[in-house]
Amino acid sequence: MRVASGLLSPGELVAFILLLFQVIMPMGQFTTLYSRLQKVVGATERIQAILADEEEPHHSTKVAPKGNETITFHDVHFSYVTGEEVLHGINLTVPTRKVTAIVGPSGSGKSTLFSLMEQFYMPDSGHISYGGQAITDYSLASWRSKIGYVSQESPLMAGTIKDNITYGLGREATMDEIRRAAEMAYSADFIDKLPQGYDTEVGERGIKLSGGQRQRIAIARALLRSPDILMLDEATSSLDSTSEYEVQQALSNLMEGRTTIVIAHRLSTVVDSDQIVVLEHGHVTGTGTHKELISNHPVYRELAQKQFVAQEGNAATVQNEE
């Protein structure tokens, strides 16, 4: 309208439009730069927090002994935050080459016990011994090399199945060793059916595999390490019935001849354990077999009755539907 009325010349209109683009493009770039800068600031803060953490102690060069020894907790107290104690004087013996299950409500300190055993944290007081010697007397590398850990969800790293089975091994493994571990973990069948077999890419966090397949790859990794101490953190809780059965068979192979500690929420998975430890609010309130605890531990008995009644109810519902 201004050009038509003579208030603005065509040259001035073109100049205005060109200058407008000269302003808009830098503004857009500035906005993008600002968002990227915020990401860098967040990442930098995280890096600084990691660098500010105390380095793990490497003062000991003593090598942890080979074979199986008894693990003992001696009056262990621990708190993540000063004044809020999580474990209150834990006294516990984990017998060698036996299965010890730790049960209890959420927040009772079960995973904290695992973290202390792996020396991710140090007790506020008391200590943990292995064969009568404090575990802090051994070098971290030699102590952790004795431990095999299978978590509730075992995320895999981007790479091949072979890479994930041999991850953290510390030595070159032959294909025969890898196949043997996969067979014992009941994963060889599905691996052989994959297009590239052991060279198949699993994707970020193992997204190309199912939950049961990821668990069995994690078990194969533990089998290849052949650890003296096996730690299972509810390794079958997130699986369907078929996958759970296969994983349980693989875990049976893995537990054979090893000192095994199991964190369990479902009592049906640990009723045959050599020792069951009941942990409540950071206190050990009962130790014994399933039959002994059913007889003399009211909380365990109530928990068992609720779970088994619920399971029987579910089974009856399925039968009625059929």
C-alpha positions as YAML, in Angstrom:
chain: A
units: angstrom
residues:
- id: 1
  name: MET
  ca: [0.00, 0.00, 0.00]
- id: 2
  name: ARG
  ca: [2.81, 2.42, 0.83]
- id: 3
  name: VAL
  ca: [4.63, 1.63, -2.42]
- id: 4
  name: ALA
  ca: [1.38, 2.08, -4.38]
- id: 5
  name: SER
  ca: [0.66, 5.43, -2.68]
- id: 6
  name: GLY
  ca: [4.24, 6.65, -3.20]
- id: 7
  name: LEU
  ca: [5.16, 6.83, 0.51]
- id: 8
  name: LEU
  ca: [7.74, 4.07, 0.04]
- id: 9
  name: SER
  ca: [9.91, 3.38, -2.97]
- id: 10
  name: PRO
  ca: [10.36, -0.17, -4.33]
- id: 11
  name: GLY
  ca: [14.06, 0.02, -3.50]
- id: 12
  name: GLU
  ca: [13.34, 0.92, 0.11]
- id: 13
  name: LEU
  ca: [10.89, -2.04, 0.38]
- id: 14
  name: VAL
  ca: [13.51, -4.48, -0.94]
- id: 15
  name: ALA
  ca: [16.13, -3.03, 1.40]
- id: 16
  name: PHE
  ca: [13.72, -3.39, 4.35]
- id: 17
  name: ILE
  ca: [13.00, -7.05, 3.54]
- id: 18
  name: LEU
  ca: [16.71, -7.87, 3.12]
- id: 19
  name: LEU
  ca: [17.59, -6.17, 6.39]
- id: 20
  name: LEU
  ca: [14.73, -8.00, 8.12]
- id: 21
  name: PHE
  ca: [16.21, -11.35, 7.06]
- id: 22
  name: GLN
  ca: [19.61, -10.18, 8.26]
- id: 23
  name: VAL
  ca: [18.06, -9.66, 11.73]
- id: 24
  name: ILE
  ca: [15.90, -12.81, 11.86]
- id: 25
  name: MET
  ca: [18.64, -15.31, 10.98]
- id: 26
  name: PRO
  ca: [21.08, -14.21, 13.73]
- id: 27
  name: MET
  ca: [18.19, -14.15, 16.23]
- id: 28
  name: GLY
  ca: [17.35, -17.76, 15.35]
- id: 29
  name: GLN
  ca: [20.99, -18.77, 15.64]
- id: 30
  name: PHE
  ca: [21.24, -17.00, 18.98]
- id: 31
  name: THR
  ca: [18.20, -18.93, 20.30]
- id: 32
  name: THR
  ca: [19.73, -22.24, 19.18]
- id: 33
  name: LEU
  ca: [23.06, -21.27, 20.72]
- id: 34
  name: TYR
  ca: [21.40, -20.43, 24.03]
- id: 35
  name: SER
  ca: [19.61, -23.82, 24.23]
- id: 36
  name: ARG
  ca: [22.86, -25.64, 23.42]
- id: 37
  name: LEU
  ca: [24.68, -23.53, 26.01]
- id: 38
  name: GLN
  ca: [22.18, -24.62, 28.68]
- id: 39
  name: LYS
  ca: [22.83, -28.29, 27.80]
- id: 40
  name: VAL
  ca: [26.57, -27.69, 28.11]
- id: 41
  name: VAL
  ca: [26.08, -26.00, 31.49]
- id: 42
  name: GLY
  ca: [24.07, -28.97, 32.79]
- id: 43
  name: ALA
  ca: [26.61, -31.49, 31.52]
- id: 44
  name: THR
  ca: [29.49, -29.45, 32.93]
- id: 45
  name: GLU
  ca: [27.88, -29.34, 36.37]
- id: 46
  name: ARG
  ca: [27.53, -33.13, 36.29]
- id: 47
  name: ILE
  ca: [31.16, -33.56, 35.22]
- id: 48
  name: GLN
  ca: [32.29, -31.23, 38.01]
- id: 49
  name: ALA
  ca: [30.24, -33.21, 40.53]
- id: 50
  name: ILE
  ca: [31.88, -36.46, 39.38]
- id: 51
  name: LEU
  ca: [35.36, -34.94, 39.53]
- id: 52
  name: ALA
  ca: [34.61, -33.62, 43.03]
- id: 53
  name: ASP
  ca: [33.83, -37.15, 44.32]
- id: 54
  name: GLU
  ca: [36.54, -38.73, 46.41]
- id: 55
  name: GLU
  ca: [38.63, -41.24, 44.52]
- id: 56
  name: GLU
  ca: [38.20, -44.84, 45.59]
- id: 57
  name: PRO
  ca: [41.04, -45.99, 47.85]
- id: 58
  name: HIS
  ca: [43.83, -47.94, 46.16]
- id: 59
  name: HIS
  ca: [46.19, -48.15, 49.11]
- id: 60
  name: SER
  ca: [45.98, -51.94, 49.44]
- id: 61
  name: THR
  ca: [47.75, -54.24, 47.02]
- id: 62
  name: LYS
  ca: [46.80, -57.45, 48.82]
- id: 63
  name: VAL
  ca: [45.08, -59.90, 46.48]
- id: 64
  name: ALA
  ca: [41.82, -61.46, 47.65]
- id: 65
  name: PRO
  ca: [42.19, -65.24, 48.09]
- id: 66
  name: LYS
  ca: [40.88, -67.61, 45.46]
- id: 67
  name: GLY
  ca: [38.08, -70.00, 46.31]
- id: 68
  name: ASN
  ca: [35.13, -69.60, 48.65]
- id: 69
  name: GLU
  ca: [35.21, -68.23, 52.19]
- id: 70
  name: THR
  ca: [32.52, -67.18, 54.67]
- id: 71
  name: ILE
  ca: [31.30, -63.57, 54.45]
- id: 72
  name: THR
  ca: [30.47, -61.96, 57.80]
- id: 73
  name: PHE
  ca: [28.91, -58.58, 58.68]
- id: 74
  name: HIS
  ca: [30.19, -57.36, 62.06]
- id: 75
  name: ASP
  ca: [27.87, -54.78, 63.70]
- id: 76
  name: VAL
  ca: [27.62, -52.76, 60.48]
- id: 77
  name: HIS
  ca: [26.03, -49.30, 60.70]
- id: 78
  name: PHE
  ca: [25.51, -47.16, 57.61]
- id: 79
  name: SER
  ca: [23.75, -43.94, 56.58]
- id: 80
  name: TYR
  ca: [23.63, -42.12, 53.26]
- id: 81
  name: VAL
  ca: [22.86, -38.84, 55.05]
- id: 82
  name: THR
  ca: [24.23, -37.98, 58.48]
- id: 83
  name: GLY
  ca: [21.61, -38.64, 61.14]
- id: 84
  name: GLU
  ca: [19.44, -40.88, 58.94]
- id: 85
  name: GLU
  ca: [20.82, -44.37, 59.53]
- id: 86
  name: VAL
  ca: [19.79, -47.02, 57.01]
- id: 87
  name: LEU
  ca: [21.45, -50.07, 58.57]
- id: 88
  name: HIS
  ca: [21.44, -50.50, 62.33]
- id: 89
  name: GLY
  ca: [24.10, -52.87, 63.64]
- id: 90
  name: ILE
  ca: [23.86, -55.66, 61.06]
- id: 91
  name: ASN
  ca: [25.34, -58.95, 62.23]
- id: 92
  name: LEU
  ca: [25.08, -61.57, 59.53]
- id: 93
  name: THR
  ca: [26.99, -64.63, 58.31]
- id: 94
  name: VAL
  ca: [26.80, -65.75, 54.67]
- id: 95
  name: PRO
  ca: [27.96, -69.39, 54.56]
- id: 96
  name: THR
  ca: [30.26, -70.52, 51.78]
- id: 97
  name: ARG
  ca: [28.81, -72.34, 48.73]
- id: 98
  name: LYS
  ca: [25.28, -71.87, 50.05]
- id: 99
  name: VAL
  ca: [22.33, -69.78, 48.88]
- id: 100
  name: THR
  ca: [21.40, -66.92, 51.22]
- id: 101
  name: ALA
  ca: [18.22, -64.97, 50.42]
- id: 102
  name: ILE
  ca: [17.54, -61.50, 51.80]
- id: 103
  name: VAL
  ca: [13.85, -60.61, 52.03]
- id: 104
  name: GLY
  ca: [11.95, -57.69, 53.47]
- id: 105
  name: PRO
  ca: [9.82, -54.68, 52.55]
- id: 106
  name: SER
  ca: [11.06, -51.98, 50.16]
- id: 107
  name: GLY
  ca: [13.44, -49.53, 51.82]
- id: 108
  name: SER
  ca: [14.65, -52.00, 54.43]
- id: 109
  name: GLY
  ca: [18.28, -51.82, 53.20]
- id: 110
  name: LYS
  ca: [18.64, -54.91, 51.00]
- id: 111
  name: SER
  ca: [20.34, -53.16, 48.08]
- id: 112
  name: THR
  ca: [22.47, -51.17, 50.53]
- id: 113
  name: LEU
  ca: [23.95, -54.45, 51.79]
- id: 114
  name: PHE
  ca: [24.98, -55.25, 48.23]
- id: 115
  name: SER
  ca: [26.55, -51.80, 47.78]
- id: 116
  name: LEU
  ca: [28.59, -52.21, 50.97]
- id: 117
  name: MET
  ca: [29.79, -55.65, 49.88]
- id: 118
  name: GLU
  ca: [30.92, -54.22, 46.54]
- id: 119
  name: GLN
  ca: [32.61, -51.35, 48.42]
- id: 120
  name: PHE
  ca: [30.66, -48.64, 46.62]
- id: 121
  name: TYR
  ca: [30.19, -47.21, 50.13]
- id: 122
  name: MET
  ca: [32.07, -47.68, 53.39]
- id: 123
  name: PRO
  ca: [30.24, -48.54, 56.66]
- id: 124
  name: ASP
  ca: [29.97, -45.76, 59.25]
- id: 125
  name: SER
  ca: [31.08, -48.34, 61.82]
- id: 126
  name: GLY
  ca: [31.67, -52.06, 61.92]
- id: 127
  name: HIS
  ca: [33.16, -54.02, 59.04]
- id: 128
  name: ILE
  ca: [32.62, -56.86, 56.58]
- id: 129
  name: SER
  ca: [35.05, -59.77, 56.56]
- id: 130
  name: TYR
  ca: [35.81, -62.51, 54.07]
- id: 131
  name: GLY
  ca: [37.37, -65.60, 55.57]
- id: 132
  name: GLY
  ca: [38.13, -63.65, 58.76]
- id: 133
  name: GLN
  ca: [39.89, -60.78, 56.92]
- id: 134
  name: ALA
  ca: [38.29, -57.36, 56.40]
- id: 135
  name: ILE
  ca: [37.40, -56.87, 52.73]
- id: 136
  name: THR
  ca: [38.93, -53.38, 52.85]
- id: 137
  name: ASP
  ca: [42.33, -55.05, 53.31]
- id: 138
  name: TYR
  ca: [42.13, -56.40, 49.74]
- id: 139
  name: SER
  ca: [42.70, -54.37, 46.59]
- id: 140
  name: LEU
  ca: [39.44, -53.23, 44.98]
- id: 141
  name: ALA
  ca: [40.26, -54.86, 41.65]
- id: 142
  name: SER
  ca: [40.96, -58.30, 43.15]
- id: 143
  name: TRP
  ca: [37.91, -58.13, 45.47]
- id: 144
  name: ARG
  ca: [35.45, -57.07, 42.78]
- id: 145
  name: SER
  ca: [36.82, -59.65, 40.37]
- id: 146
  name: LYS
  ca: [35.47, -62.29, 42.77]
- id: 147
  name: ILE
  ca: [31.92, -60.96, 42.44]
- id: 148
  name: GLY
  ca: [29.36, -61.71, 39.73]
- id: 149
  name: TYR
  ca: [26.30, -59.43, 39.76]
- id: 150
  name: VAL
  ca: [22.99, -59.92, 37.93]
- id: 151
  name: SER
  ca: [20.52, -57.08, 38.48]
- id: 152
  name: GLN
  ca: [16.75, -56.83, 38.11]
- id: 153
  name: GLU
  ca: [17.16, -55.26, 34.68]
- id: 154
  name: SER
  ca: [20.46, -55.92, 32.96]
- id: 155
  name: PRO
  ca: [21.01, -53.18, 30.38]
- id: 156
  name: LEU
  ca: [23.39, -54.09, 27.59]
- id: 157
  name: MET
  ca: [25.89, -51.81, 25.89]
- id: 158
  name: ALA
  ca: [25.60, -50.85, 22.23]
- id: 159
  name: GLY
  ca: [27.66, -53.43, 20.37]
- id: 160
  name: THR
  ca: [27.53, -57.10, 19.51]
- id: 161
  name: ILE
  ca: [26.33, -59.99, 21.67]
- id: 162
  name: LYS
  ca: [29.91, -61.23, 21.86]
- id: 163
  name: ASP
  ca: [31.08, -57.81, 23.11]
- id: 164
  name: ASN
  ca: [28.45, -57.84, 25.84]
- id: 165
  name: ILE
  ca: [29.21, -61.36, 27.04]
- id: 166
  name: THR
  ca: [32.96, -60.62, 27.28]
- id: 167
  name: TYR
  ca: [32.52, -57.11, 28.71]
- id: 168
  name: GLY
  ca: [34.73, -56.46, 31.74]
- id: 169
  name: LEU
  ca: [36.41, -59.86, 31.55]
- id: 170
  name: GLY
  ca: [39.95, -58.45, 31.54]
- id: 171
  name: ARG
  ca: [41.29, -61.07, 29.17]
- id: 172
  name: GLU
  ca: [40.67, -62.46, 25.70]
- id: 173
  name: ALA
  ca: [38.04, -65.20, 25.64]
- id: 174
  name: THR
  ca: [37.88, -67.88, 22.97]
- id: 175
  name: MET
  ca: [34.67, -68.50, 21.02]
- id: 176
  name: ASP
  ca: [34.44, -71.94, 22.62]
- id: 177
  name: GLU
  ca: [34.37, -70.33, 26.08]
- id: 178
  name: ILE
  ca: [31.74, -67.81, 24.95]
- id: 179
  name: ARG
  ca: [29.54, -70.52, 23.42]
- id: 180
  name: ARG
  ca: [29.84, -72.68, 26.53]
- id: 181
  name: ALA
  ca: [28.76, -69.77, 28.74]
- id: 182
  name: ALA
  ca: [25.86, -69.01, 26.40]
- id: 183
  name: GLU
  ca: [24.73, -72.65, 26.45]
- id: 184
  name: MET
  ca: [24.78, -72.76, 30.26]
- id: 185
  name: ALA
  ca: [22.81, -69.49, 30.29]
- id: 186
  name: TYR
  ca: [20.17, -70.99, 27.95]
- id: 187
  name: SER
  ca: [20.89, -68.24, 25.41]
- id: 188
  name: ALA
  ca: [22.75, -70.20, 22.71]
- id: 189
  name: ASP
  ca: [19.51, -71.23, 20.92]
- id: 190
  name: PHE
  ca: [18.19, -67.73, 20.31]
- id: 191
  name: ILE
  ca: [21.67, -66.37, 19.51]
- id: 192
  name: ASP
  ca: [22.21, -69.00, 16.80]
- id: 193
  name: LYS
  ca: [18.87, -68.02, 15.22]
- id: 194
  name: LEU
  ca: [19.91, -64.36, 14.87]
- id: 195
  name: PRO
  ca: [21.16, -63.21, 11.42]
- id: 196
  name: GLN
  ca: [24.75, -62.59, 12.50]
- id: 197
  name: GLY
  ca: [24.79, -64.89, 15.52]
- id: 198
  name: TYR
  ca: [27.25, -63.66, 18.15]
- id: 199
  name: ASP
  ca: [28.13, -60.66, 15.94]
- id: 200
  name: THR
  ca: [24.55, -59.36, 16.01]
- id: 201
  name: GLU
  ca: [24.23, -55.73, 17.14]
- id: 202
  name: VAL
  ca: [21.96, -55.44, 20.21]
- id: 203
  name: GLY
  ca: [21.29, -51.70, 19.97]
- id: 204
  name: GLU
  ca: [21.43, -49.05, 22.69]
- id: 205
  name: ARG
  ca: [20.76, -50.69, 26.08]
- id: 206
  name: GLY
  ca: [20.01, -53.95, 24.24]
- id: 207
  name: ILE
  ca: [16.77, -52.59, 22.77]
- id: 208
  name: LYS
  ca: [16.76, -55.20, 19.97]
- id: 209
  name: LEU
  ca: [16.45, -58.06, 22.49]
- id: 210
  name: SER
  ca: [13.61, -59.01, 24.83]
- id: 211
  name: GLY
  ca: [13.89, -58.71, 28.61]
- id: 212
  name: GLY
  ca: [14.45, -62.44, 29.06]
- id: 213
  name: GLN
  ca: [17.12, -62.49, 26.36]
- id: 214
  name: ARG
  ca: [18.94, -59.56, 27.99]
- id: 215
  name: GLN
  ca: [18.87, -61.33, 31.36]
- id: 216
  name: ARG
  ca: [20.34, -64.49, 29.86]
- id: 217
  name: ILE
  ca: [23.10, -62.49, 28.16]
- id: 218
  name: ALA
  ca: [23.90, -60.97, 31.58]
- id: 219
  name: ILE
  ca: [23.97, -64.47, 33.13]
- id: 220
  name: ALA
  ca: [26.29, -65.68, 30.34]
- id: 221
  name: ARG
  ca: [28.59, -62.75, 31.15]
- id: 222
  name: ALA
  ca: [28.65, -63.78, 34.82]
- id: 223
  name: LEU
  ca: [29.26, -67.43, 33.89]
- id: 224
  name: LEU
  ca: [32.21, -66.48, 31.72]
- id: 225
  name: ARG
  ca: [33.76, -64.61, 34.67]
- id: 226
  name: SER
  ca: [33.23, -67.68, 36.89]
- id: 227
  name: PRO
  ca: [32.94, -65.62, 40.10]
- id: 228
  name: ASP
  ca: [33.33, -67.05, 43.60]
- id: 229
  name: ILE
  ca: [30.54, -64.81, 44.95]
- id: 230
  name: LEU
  ca: [27.26, -64.41, 43.08]
- id: 231
  name: MET
  ca: [24.87, -61.54, 43.83]
- id: 232
  name: LEU
  ca: [21.36, -61.63, 42.35]
- id: 233
  name: ASP
  ca: [19.10, -58.60, 42.73]
- id: 234
  name: GLU
  ca: [15.60, -59.95, 41.95]
- id: 235
  name: ALA
  ca: [16.85, -61.19, 38.58]
- id: 236
  name: THR
  ca: [13.50, -62.61, 37.39]
- id: 237
  name: SER
  ca: [10.91, -60.14, 38.73]
- id: 238
  name: SER
  ca: [10.26, -58.30, 35.45]
- id: 239
  name: LEU
  ca: [9.89, -61.39, 33.22]
- id: 240
  name: ASP
  ca: [6.93, -63.35, 31.90]
- id: 241
  name: SER
  ca: [6.41, -66.97, 33.01]
- id: 242
  name: THR
  ca: [8.20, -68.57, 30.06]
- id: 243
  name: SER
  ca: [11.22, -66.28, 30.26]
- id: 244
  name: GLU
  ca: [11.31, -66.61, 34.06]
- id: 245
  name: TYR
  ca: [11.51, -70.41, 33.79]
- id: 246
  name: GLU
  ca: [14.41, -70.24, 31.31]
- id: 247
  name: VAL
  ca: [16.25, -67.63, 33.38]
- id: 248
  name: GLN
  ca: [15.74, -69.68, 36.55]
- id: 249
  name: GLN
  ca: [17.29, -72.70, 34.83]
- id: 250
  name: ALA
  ca: [20.25, -70.56, 33.77]
- id: 251
  name: LEU
  ca: [20.61, -69.18, 37.32]
- id: 252
  name: SER
  ca: [20.65, -72.73, 38.68]
- id: 253
  name: ASN
  ca: [23.72, -73.44, 36.53]
- id: 254
  name: LEU
  ca: [25.28, -70.17, 37.63]
- id: 255
  name: MET
  ca: [24.70, -70.74, 41.38]
- id: 256
  name: GLU
  ca: [26.18, -74.23, 41.45]
- id: 257
  name: GLY
  ca: [29.23, -74.41, 43.75]
- id: 258
  name: ARG
  ca: [29.21, -70.67, 44.50]
- id: 259
  name: THR
  ca: [28.43, -68.49, 47.50]
- id: 260
  name: THR
  ca: [25.15, -66.90, 46.40]
- id: 261
  name: ILE
  ca: [23.27, -63.95, 47.89]
- id: 262
  name: VAL
  ca: [19.79, -63.24, 46.51]
- id: 263
  name: ILE
  ca: [17.59, -60.20, 47.03]
- id: 264
  name: ALA
  ca: [14.00, -61.39, 46.67]
- id: 265
  name: HIS
  ca: [10.56, -59.80, 46.86]
- id: 266
  name: ARG
  ca: [8.71, -62.92, 45.74]
- id: 267
  name: LEU
  ca: [9.20, -65.60, 48.38]
- id: 268
  name: SER
  ca: [8.29, -68.36, 45.94]
- id: 269
  name: THR
  ca: [11.70, -67.91, 44.29]
- id: 270
  name: VAL
  ca: [13.69, -68.43, 47.52]
- id: 271
  name: VAL
  ca: [11.79, -71.02, 49.57]
- id: 272
  name: ASP
  ca: [14.50, -73.60, 48.84]
- id: 273
  name: SER
  ca: [17.38, -71.33, 49.92]
- id: 274
  name: ASP
  ca: [19.82, -72.67, 52.52]
- id: 275
  name: GLN
  ca: [19.32, -69.51, 54.60]
- id: 276
  name: ILE
  ca: [16.73, -66.74, 54.50]
- id: 277
  name: VAL
  ca: [17.44, -63.42, 56.21]
- id: 278
  name: VAL
  ca: [14.53, -61.11, 57.07]
- id: 279
  name: LEU
  ca: [15.53, -57.43, 56.97]
- id: 280
  name: GLU
  ca: [13.14, -54.82, 58.37]
- id: 281
  name: HIS
  ca: [13.93, -51.11, 58.58]
- id: 282
  name: GLY
  ca: [17.67, -51.78, 58.65]
- id: 283
  name: HIS
  ca: [17.49, -54.53, 61.30]
- id: 284
  name: VAL
  ca: [17.95, -58.28, 60.87]
- id: 285
  name: THR
  ca: [14.83, -59.63, 62.57]
- id: 286
  name: GLY
  ca: [15.09, -63.28, 61.59]
- id: 287
  name: THR
  ca: [17.39, -65.89, 60.07]
- id: 288
  name: GLY
  ca: [16.66, -69.49, 59.12]
- id: 289
  name: THR
  ca: [15.11, -71.74, 56.51]
- id: 290
  name: HIS
  ca: [11.65, -71.17, 55.07]
- id: 291
  name: LYS
  ca: [10.11, -73.78, 57.36]
- id: 292
  name: GLU
  ca: [11.81, -72.33, 60.47]
- id: 293
  name: LEU
  ca: [10.75, -68.75, 59.69]
- id: 294
  name: ILE
  ca: [7.18, -69.81, 58.95]
- id: 295
  name: SER
  ca: [7.09, -71.34, 62.44]
- id: 296
  name: ASN
  ca: [8.72, -68.60, 64.51]
- id: 297
  name: HIS
  ca: [8.71, -65.30, 62.57]
- id: 298
  name: PRO
  ca: [5.25, -63.65, 62.46]
- id: 299
  name: VAL
  ca: [6.14, -61.00, 59.84]
- id: 300
  name: TYR
  ca: [7.65, -63.56, 57.47]
- id: 301
  name: ARG
  ca: [4.71, -65.90, 58.03]
- id: 302
  name: GLU
  ca: [2.21, -63.14, 57.24]
- id: 303
  name: LEU
  ca: [4.18, -62.12, 54.13]
- id: 304
  name: ALA
  ca: [4.38, -65.72, 52.92]
- id: 305
  name: GLN
  ca: [0.68, -66.36, 53.51]
- id: 306
  name: LYS
  ca: [-0.34, -63.24, 51.58]
- id: 307
  name: GLN
  ca: [1.91, -64.06, 48.62]
- id: 308
  name: PHE
  ca: [1.03, -67.74, 48.37]
- id: 309
  name: VAL
  ca: [-2.72, -67.08, 48.80]
- id: 310
  name: ALA
  ca: [-2.52, -64.47, 46.03]
- id: 311
  name: GLN
  ca: [-0.69, -66.94, 43.76]
- id: 312
  name: GLU
  ca: [-3.26, -69.67, 44.44]
- id: 313
  name: GLY
  ca: [-6.03, -67.20, 43.68]
- id: 314
  name: ASN
  ca: [-4.44, -66.22, 40.38]
- id: 315
  name: ALA
  ca: [-3.98, -69.89, 39.44]
- id: 316
  name: ALA
  ca: [-7.64, -70.63, 40.28]
- id: 317
  name: THR
  ca: [-8.78, -67.67, 38.17]
- id: 318
  name: VAL
  ca: [-6.75, -68.92, 35.20]
- id: 319
  name: GLN
  ca: [-8.23, -72.44, 35.53]
- id: 320
  name: ASN
  ca: [-11.79, -71.05, 35.70]
- id: 321
  name: GLU
  ca: [-11.20, -68.95, 32.58]
- id: 322
  name: GLU
  ca: [-9.91, -72.02, 30.77]
...
